[in-house]
Amino acid sequence: MPRVLLTVVLPLLLPTALYLLWVTTLRPAQRNGAPLWRVLPWVWLAAAGVVLLAIVLFVVTVHFGMPQEGVYVPPRWENGHIVPGHMERKPGQ
């Protein structure tokens, strides 16, 4: 769950949260008689969130982890116990 929050939810909501923080600290609560939430650039904030999400997902999937060499042996039931999945070296390595 924390991984989903950090890699999906946070990048989607971060541009909107930062913009709302900036607006509330530097601008008055209303502008031209309209409530503040109606004046927000929702399309730009959503687009910024999607772009940030794409960047985060690209970085997480491409740059983390190490390539495993060998043959993957899936989990199996053996002698009344579950043997976890693991990597075994290829013959000759």
DSSP file (Angstrom, degrees, kcal/mol; ACC not computed):
  #  RESIDUE AA STRUCTURE BP1 BP2  ACC     N-H-->O    O-->H-N    N-H-->O    O-->H-N    TCO  KAPPA ALPHA  PHI   PSI    X-CA   Y-CA   Z-CA
    1    1 A M     >        0   0    0      0, 0.0     4,-2.2     0, 0.0     5,-0.2   0.000 360.0 360.0 360.0 -44.4    0.0    0.0    0.0
    2    2 A P  H  >  +     0   0    0      0, 0.0     4,-2.4     0, 0.0     5,-0.2   0.873 360.0  54.9 -62.2 -33.1    2.7    2.6    0.8
    3    3 A R  H  > S+     0   0    0      2,-0.2     4,-2.4     1,-0.2     5,-0.2   0.914 107.9  48.4 -65.8 -40.5    4.4    1.8   -2.6
    4    4 A V  H  >>S+     0   0    0      1,-0.2     4,-2.2     2,-0.2     5,-1.5   0.907 111.4  50.6 -64.3 -41.6    1.1    2.6   -4.4
    5    5 A L  I  <>S+     0   0    0     -4,-2.2     5,-2.8     3,-0.2    -2,-0.2   0.914 115.5  41.8 -62.4 -42.6    0.7    5.8   -2.4
    6    6 A L  I  <5S+     0   0    0     -4,-2.4    -2,-0.2    -5,-0.2    -1,-0.2   0.836 123.4  35.7 -75.8 -32.6    4.3    6.9   -3.3
    7    7 A T  I  <5S+     0   0    0     -4,-2.4    -2,-0.2    -5,-0.2    -3,-0.2   0.669 133.5  14.3 -98.6 -16.8    4.3    5.9   -6.9
    8    8 A V  I  X5S+     0   0    0     -4,-2.2     4,-1.5    -5,-0.2    -3,-0.2   0.722 125.6  39.2-120.7 -58.3    0.7    6.6   -8.0
    9    9 A V  I  ><S+     0   0    0     -5,-1.5     4,-2.2     1,-0.2     5,-0.2   0.933 114.3  50.8 -68.5 -48.0   -1.3    8.8   -5.7
   10   10 A L  H  ><S+     0   0    0     -5,-2.8     4,-2.4    -6,-0.2    -1,-0.2   0.928 110.9  47.1 -59.7 -48.9    1.4   11.2   -4.6
   11   11 A P  H  4 S+     0   0    0      0, 0.0    42,-0.2     0, 0.0    -1,-0.2   0.857 113.6  50.0 -63.1 -31.5    2.5   12.1   -8.2
   12   12 A L  H  < S+     0   0    0     -4,-1.5     4,-0.4     1,-0.2    -2,-0.2   0.887 120.8  32.9 -70.8 -37.8   -1.1   12.6   -9.3
   13   13 A L  H  X S+     0   0    0     -4,-2.2     4,-2.6    -5,-0.1     5,-0.2   0.658  97.8  83.2 -94.6 -16.9   -2.0   14.9   -6.4
   14   14 A L  H  X S+     0   0    0     -4,-2.4     4,-2.7    -5,-0.2     5,-0.3   0.902  89.5  49.7 -59.7 -46.9    1.3   16.7   -5.8
   15   15 A P  H  > S+     0   0    0      0, 0.0     4,-2.2     0, 0.0    -1,-0.2   0.919 114.7  45.5 -59.6 -41.3    0.8   19.4   -8.5
   16   16 A T  H  > S+     0   0    0     -4,-0.4     4,-2.7     2,-0.2     5,-0.2   0.914 113.2  49.7 -66.9 -42.4   -2.7   20.3   -7.3
   17   17 A A  H  X S+     0   0    0     -4,-2.6     4,-2.2     1,-0.2    -1,-0.2   0.920 112.8  46.6 -63.1 -43.7   -1.6   20.3   -3.7
   18   18 A L  H  X S+     0   0    0     -4,-2.7     4,-2.3    -5,-0.2    -1,-0.2   0.899 113.3  49.3 -66.0 -39.4    1.4   22.6   -4.4
   19   19 A Y  H  X S+     0   0    0     -4,-2.2     4,-2.9    -5,-0.3    -2,-0.2   0.926 111.5  48.5 -65.5 -44.3   -0.8   24.9   -6.5
   20   20 A L  H  X S+     0   0    0     -4,-2.7     4,-2.6     1,-0.2     5,-0.2   0.897 111.6  50.4 -63.5 -39.2   -3.5   25.1   -3.8
   21   21 A L  H  X S+     0   0    0     -4,-2.2     4,-1.5    -5,-0.2    -1,-0.2   0.920 112.6  46.8 -62.5 -43.7   -0.8   25.9   -1.2
   22   22 A W  H  X S+     0   0    0     -4,-2.3     4,-2.0     2,-0.2     5,-0.3   0.916 113.9  47.6 -64.3 -44.2    0.6   28.6   -3.4
   23   23 A V  H  X S+     0   0    0     -4,-2.9     4,-2.2     1,-0.2    -2,-0.2   0.914 111.7  49.2 -65.9 -43.1   -2.8   30.1   -4.1
   24   24 A T  H  < S+     0   0    0     -4,-2.6    -1,-0.2     1,-0.2    -2,-0.2   0.800 116.5  41.9 -70.4 -26.7   -3.9   30.1   -0.5
   25   25 A T  H  < S+     0   0    0     -4,-1.5    -1,-0.2    -5,-0.2    -2,-0.2   0.793 126.4  29.1 -89.6 -27.2   -0.7   31.8    0.7
   26   26 A L  H  < S+     0   0    0     -4,-2.0    -2,-0.2    -5,-0.2    -3,-0.2   0.603 115.2  51.6-110.4 -13.0   -0.2   34.4   -2.0
   27   27 A R  S  < S-     0   0    0     -4,-2.2     4,-0.1    -5,-0.3    -1,-0.0  -0.863  84.4-100.7-123.5 157.7   -3.7   35.2   -3.3
   28   28 A P        -     0   0    0      0, 0.0    -2,-0.1     0, 0.0    -1,-0.1  -0.244  40.0-104.9 -69.2 167.1   -7.0   36.3   -1.6
   29   29 A A  S    S+     0   0    0     -5,-0.1     7,-0.7     1,-0.0     2,-0.3   0.785 102.7  36.3 -67.6 -28.5   -9.7   33.7   -1.0
   30   30 A Q  E     -A   35   0A   0      5,-0.1     2,-0.4     6,-0.1    -1,-0.0  -0.935  64.3-161.5-127.3 151.6  -11.9   35.0   -3.9
   31   31 A R  E >  S-A   34   0A   0      3,-1.5     3,-1.6    -2,-0.3    -4,-0.0  -0.980  77.3 -13.9-134.8 120.3  -11.1   36.5   -7.3
   32   32 A N  T 3  S-     0   0    0     -2,-0.4    -1,-0.1     1,-0.3     0, 0.0   0.801 121.9 -63.3  58.7  32.3  -13.6   38.6   -9.3
   33   33 A G  T 3  S+     0   0    0      1,-0.2    -1,-0.3     0, 0.0     3,-0.0   0.366 111.0 116.2  78.8  -6.0  -16.4   37.5   -7.0
   34   34 A A  E <  S-A   31   0A   0     -3,-1.6    -3,-1.5     1,-0.1    -1,-0.2  -0.710  75.3-100.5 -94.9 145.8  -16.1   33.8   -8.0
   35   35 A P  E >>  -A   30   0A   0      0, 0.0     3,-1.0     0, 0.0     4,-0.6  -0.299  33.0-117.1 -60.5 150.8  -15.1   31.1   -5.5
   36   36 A L  H >> S+     0   0    0     -7,-0.7     3,-1.1     1,-0.2     4,-0.7   0.857 109.4  60.0 -60.4 -39.1  -11.4   30.1   -5.7
   37   37 A W  H 34 S+     0   0    0      1,-0.3    -1,-0.2     2,-0.2     3,-0.2   0.738 100.5  56.0 -67.8 -21.5  -12.1   26.5   -6.7
   38   38 A R  H <4 S+     0   0    0     -3,-1.0    -1,-0.3     1,-0.2    -2,-0.2   0.713 105.5  51.7 -79.2 -20.3  -13.9   27.5   -9.9
   39   39 A V  H << S+     0   0    0     -3,-1.1    -1,-0.2    -4,-0.6    -2,-0.2   0.581  83.0 115.0 -91.8 -11.8  -11.0   29.6  -11.1
   40   40 A L  S  < S-     0   0    0     -4,-0.7     2,-1.8    -3,-0.2     3,-0.2  -0.273  75.3-119.8 -62.9 143.4   -8.4   26.8  -10.8
   41   41 A P     >  +     0   0    0      0, 0.0     4,-2.3     0, 0.0     5,-0.2  -0.545  41.7 171.5 -81.8  75.2   -6.8   25.5  -14.0
   42   42 A W  H  > S+     0   0    0     -2,-1.8     4,-2.6     1,-0.2     5,-0.2   0.852  71.8  52.8 -57.9 -40.5   -8.1   21.9  -13.5
   43   43 A V  H  > S+     0   0    0      1,-0.2     4,-2.5     2,-0.2    -1,-0.2   0.927 111.6  45.4 -64.4 -44.0   -6.9   20.6  -16.9
   44   44 A W  H  > S+     0   0    0      2,-0.2     4,-2.4     1,-0.2    -1,-0.2   0.879 113.5  49.9 -67.3 -37.7   -3.4   21.9  -16.5
   45   45 A L  H  X S+     0   0    0     -4,-2.3     4,-2.1     2,-0.2    -2,-0.2   0.908 112.3  47.1 -67.4 -41.1   -3.2   20.4  -13.0
   46   46 A A  H  X S+     0   0    0     -4,-2.6     4,-2.4    -5,-0.2    -2,-0.2   0.916 112.6  49.7 -65.4 -42.5   -4.5   17.1  -14.1
   47   47 A A  H  X S+     0   0    0     -4,-2.5     4,-2.4    -5,-0.2    -2,-0.2   0.906 110.2  50.4 -63.2 -41.2   -2.0   17.1  -17.0
   48   48 A A  H  X S+     0   0    0     -4,-2.4     4,-2.5     1,-0.2    -1,-0.2   0.895 110.6  50.4 -63.7 -39.5    0.9   17.9  -14.7
   49   49 A G  H  X S+     0   0    0     -4,-2.1     4,-2.4     2,-0.2    -2,-0.2   0.908 110.8  48.1 -63.9 -42.3   -0.1   15.1  -12.4
   50   50 A V  H  X S+     0   0    0     -4,-2.4     4,-2.5     2,-0.2    -2,-0.2   0.904 112.4  48.8 -66.3 -41.2   -0.3   12.6  -15.3
   51   51 A V  H  X S+     0   0    0     -4,-2.4     4,-2.2     2,-0.2    -2,-0.2   0.929 112.8  47.6 -64.2 -44.3    3.1   13.7  -16.6
   52   52 A L  H  X S+     0   0    0     -4,-2.5     4,-2.5   -41,-0.2    -2,-0.2   0.898 111.5  51.5 -63.5 -39.8    4.6   13.4  -13.1
   53   53 A L  H  X S+     0   0    0     -4,-2.4     4,-2.7   -42,-0.2     5,-0.2   0.917 109.1  50.2 -61.8 -44.1    3.1   10.0  -12.7
   54   54 A A  H  X S+     0   0    0     -4,-2.5     4,-2.2     1,-0.2    -2,-0.2   0.902 111.3  48.8 -62.1 -41.2    4.5    8.8  -16.0
   55   55 A I  H  X S+     0   0    0     -4,-2.2     4,-2.5     2,-0.2    -2,-0.2   0.931 112.7  47.4 -63.9 -45.7    8.0   10.0  -15.0
   56   56 A V  H  X S+     0   0    0     -4,-2.5     4,-2.7     1,-0.2     5,-0.2   0.927 113.0  48.0 -63.5 -45.4    7.8    8.3  -11.6
   57   57 A L  H  X S+     0   0    0     -4,-2.7     4,-2.3     1,-0.2     5,-0.2   0.883 112.0  50.3 -64.8 -37.0    6.6    5.0  -13.1
   58   58 A F  H  X S+     0   0    0     -4,-2.2     4,-2.3    -5,-0.2     5,-0.4   0.941 113.0  45.5 -63.7 -47.0    9.3    5.1  -15.8
   59   59 A V  H  X S+     0   0    0     -4,-2.5     4,-2.0     1,-0.2     5,-0.4   0.909 114.5  48.4 -63.7 -42.3   12.0    5.7  -13.2
   60   60 A V  H  X S+     0   0    0     -4,-2.7     4,-0.7    -5,-0.2    -1,-0.2   0.906 117.4  39.9 -67.2 -41.5   10.7    3.1  -10.8
   61   61 A T  H  < S+     0   0    0     -4,-2.3    -2,-0.2    -5,-0.2    -1,-0.2   0.813 125.0  34.3 -80.4 -28.8   10.4    0.4  -13.5
   62   62 A V  H  < S+     0   0    0     -4,-2.3    -3,-0.2    -5,-0.2    -2,-0.2   0.859 122.7  36.4 -94.5 -38.8   13.5    1.1  -15.4
   63   63 A H  H  < S+     0   0    0     -4,-2.0     2,-0.3    -5,-0.4    -3,-0.2   0.524  99.8  77.0-101.1  -6.0   16.1    2.2  -12.9
   64   64 A F  S  < S+     0   0    0     -4,-0.7     2,-0.0    -5,-0.4    -4,-0.0  -0.791  79.0  28.4-106.3 151.1   15.4    0.1   -9.8
   65   65 A G  S    S-     0   0    0     -2,-0.3    -4,-0.0     2,-0.0     0, 0.0   0.014  75.6-100.2  90.8 161.0   16.3   -3.5   -9.3
   66   66 A M        -     0   0    0     -2,-0.0     2,-0.2     0, 0.0    -2,-0.0  -0.934  37.1-104.6-118.3 142.8   19.1   -5.6  -10.6
   67   67 A P        -     0   0    0      0, 0.0     2,-0.5     0, 0.0    -2,-0.0  -0.458  33.4-140.5 -66.5 135.1   18.8   -8.0  -13.5
   68   68 A Q        -     0   0    0     -2,-0.2     2,-0.5     2,-0.1     0, 0.0  -0.846  11.8-156.1 -98.5 127.7   18.8  -11.6  -12.3
   69   69 A E        +     0   0    0     -2,-0.5     2,-0.3     2,-0.1    18,-0.0  -0.871  53.4  45.6-104.5 137.5   20.6  -14.1  -14.3
   70   70 A G  S    S-     0   0    0     -2,-0.5     2,-0.5    19,-0.1    19,-0.2  -0.912  93.3 -47.8 134.0-161.0   19.7  -17.7  -14.2
   71   71 A V  E     -B   88   0B   0     17,-3.0    17,-2.7    -2,-0.3     2,-0.4  -0.944  47.3-129.6-116.4 129.8   16.5  -19.8  -14.2
   72   72 A Y  E     -B   87   0B   0     -2,-0.5    15,-0.2    15,-0.2    -2,-0.0  -0.653  17.0-161.1 -80.0 128.7   13.5  -18.9  -12.1
   73   73 A V  E     -B   86   0B   0     13,-3.3    13,-2.1    -2,-0.4     3,-0.1  -0.950  18.0-137.5-108.9 114.4   12.1  -21.8  -10.1
   74   74 A P        -     0   0    0      0, 0.0     9,-0.1     0, 0.0    12,-0.0  -0.176  33.2 -80.5 -69.3 164.4    8.6  -21.1   -9.0
   75   75 A P        -     0   0    0      0, 0.0     2,-0.3     0, 0.0    10,-0.1  -0.287  57.1-179.3 -61.1 149.0    7.3  -22.0   -5.5
   76   76 A R  E     -C   83   0C   0      7,-2.0     7,-3.4    -3,-0.1     2,-0.6  -0.978  32.7-109.4-149.6 161.1    6.3  -25.6   -5.0
   77   77 A W  E     +C   82   0C   0     -2,-0.3     2,-0.4     5,-0.2     5,-0.2  -0.832  42.5 169.1 -93.8 122.3    4.9  -28.0   -2.5
   78   78 A E  E >   -C   81   0C   0      3,-3.4     3,-1.4    -2,-0.6    -2,-0.1  -0.962  62.1 -18.8-142.5 120.9    7.6  -30.4   -1.3
   79   79 A N  T 3  S-     0   0    0     -2,-0.4     3,-0.1     1,-0.3    -1,-0.1   0.855 126.9 -49.1  54.4  41.6    7.4  -32.9    1.6
   80   80 A G  T 3  S+     0   0    0      1,-0.2     2,-0.3     0, 0.0    -1,-0.3   0.552 123.0  92.7  80.8   7.0    4.6  -31.0    3.3
   81   81 A H  E <  S-C   78   0C   0     -3,-1.4    -3,-3.4    -5,-0.0     2,-0.6  -0.932  75.9-117.0-131.4 154.5    6.2  -27.6    3.0
   82   82 A I  E     -C   77   0C   0     -2,-0.3    -5,-0.2    -5,-0.2    -3,-0.0  -0.823  22.8-152.3 -91.5 122.8    6.1  -24.8    0.6
   83   83 A V  E     -C   76   0C   0     -7,-3.4    -7,-2.0    -2,-0.6     3,-0.1  -0.864  24.4-124.9 -93.3 119.0    9.5  -24.1   -1.0
   84   84 A P        -     0   0    0      0, 0.0     2,-0.1     0, 0.0   -11,-0.0  -0.165  28.8 -94.7 -63.8 156.3    9.6  -20.4   -2.0
   85   85 A G        +     0   0    0    -10,-0.1     2,-0.3   -13,-0.0   -13,-0.1  -0.377  55.5 162.1 -66.1 149.3   10.4  -19.4   -5.5
   86   86 A H  E     -B   73   0B   0    -13,-2.1   -13,-3.3    -3,-0.1     2,-0.4  -0.966  38.8 -99.3-160.0 170.3   14.1  -18.6   -6.2
   87   87 A M  E     -B   72   0B   0     -2,-0.3     2,-0.4   -15,-0.2   -15,-0.2  -0.851  30.5-163.3-100.7 135.7   16.7  -18.1   -8.9
   88   88 A E  E     -B   71   0B   0    -17,-2.7   -17,-3.0    -2,-0.4    -2,-0.0  -0.935  27.4-106.5-116.2 143.9   19.1  -20.9   -9.8
   89   89 A R        -     0   0    0     -2,-0.4   -19,-0.1   -19,-0.2     3,-0.1  -0.330  36.6-110.1 -64.5 146.0   22.3  -20.4  -11.7
   90   90 A K    >   -     0   0    0      1,-0.1     3,-1.6     2,-0.1    -1,-0.1  -0.466  44.9 -90.6 -70.0 148.8   22.3  -21.7  -15.2
   91   91 A P  T 3  S+     0   0    0      0, 0.0    -1,-0.1     0, 0.0   -21,-0.0  -0.405 115.2  29.5 -60.4 135.8   24.5  -24.7  -15.8
   92   92 A G  T 3         0   0    0     -2,-0.1    -2,-0.1    -3,-0.1    -3,-0.0   0.496 360.0 360.0  93.2   4.8   28.0  -23.6  -16.7
   93   93 A Q    <         0   0    0     -3,-1.6    -3,-0.0     0, 0.0    -4,-0.0   0.430 360.0 360.0 -97.9 360.0   27.9  -20.3  -14.8
